[in-house]
């Protein structure tokens, strides 16, 4: 089960990184942007490691304090959900 969870996080993180890159390129070119809601939903779904890497490597969404606060909230919520899921499966496997 842990391998499946890790694989899921990798896939969603890659998707988040790519989405941040697309948004960064759109911002530079003054084109239609990816909504912040979509970026936060990706983080909440487990893509927060990829989102964090994108923020650092692409220097994207690092200055907007309200965005960063919601981002860290999605990280905390995701980790709480992950803990609950792992605990639930652990209790069934005993």
C-alpha positions in Angstrom: 0.0 0.0 0.0 2.8 2.5 0.8 4.3 2.0 -2.6 0.9 2.9 -4.2 0.6 6.0 -2.1 4.2 7.0 -2.9 3.5 6.5 -6.6 0.3 8.5 -6.4 2.2 11.4 -4.8 4.9 11.3 -7.5 2.4 11.4 -10.3 0.4 14.3 -8.7 3.6 16.1 -7.9 4.8 15.9 -11.5 1.4 17.2 -12.6 1.6 20.1 -10.1 5.1 21.0 -11.2 4.0 21.0 -14.9 1.0 23.1 -14.0 3.1 25.7 -12.2 5.5 25.8 -15.2 2.5 26.4 -17.6 1.2 29.1 -15.3 4.6 30.8 -15.0 5.0 30.8 -18.8 1.5 32.2 -19.2 2.4 35.0 -16.7 5.5 35.9 -18.6 3.6 36.0 -21.9 0.6 37.8 -20.4 -1.7 35.0 -21.4 -4.6 33.2 -19.6 -3.4 31.9 -16.3 -4.1 28.8 -14.3 -6.4 29.6 -11.4 -5.0 29.7 -7.9 -7.8 27.4 -6.9 -6.5 24.8 -9.4 -3.0 25.1 -8.0 -4.3 24.7 -4.4 -6.4 21.7 -5.4 -3.4 20.0 -6.9 -1.5 20.6 -3.6 -4.4 19.3 -1.5 -4.6 16.2 -3.7 -1.0 15.3 -2.9 0.9 17.4 -5.4 2.4 19.7 -2.8 5.9 18.4 -3.0 5.9 19.1 -6.8 4.3 22.5 -6.1 7.0 23.4 -3.6 9.7 22.4 -6.0 8.2 24.4 -8.8 7.9 27.4 -6.5 11.6 27.2 -5.6 13.0 26.3 -9.1 10.7 28.6 -11.1 10.5 31.4 -8.6 6.7 31.3 -9.0 4.1 32.2 -6.4 6.8 32.9 -3.8 5.9 36.5 -3.0 2.1 36.3 -2.6 1.6 35.8 1.1 -2.1 34.9 0.9 -1.3 32.3 -1.7 1.6 30.9 0.4 -0.7 30.7 3.5 -3.3 28.7 1.7 -0.6 26.5 0.1 0.7 25.6 3.5 -2.8 25.0 4.7 -3.3 22.5 1.9 -0.1 20.8 2.9 -1.2 20.4 6.5 -4.7 19.2 5.4 -3.2 16.7 2.9 -0.8 15.3 5.6 -3.7 15.0 8.0 -5.7 13.1 5.4 -2.7 10.9 4.6 -2.2 10.1 8.3 -5.9 9.2 8.6 -5.8 6.9 5.5 -2.6 5.2 6.6 -4.0 4.7 10.2 -7.2 3.3 8.8 -5.5 0.8 6.6 -3.1 -0.1 9.4 -6.0 -0.9 11.7 -7.6 -3.1 9.1 -4.4 -5.0 8.5 -4.0 -6.1 12.1 
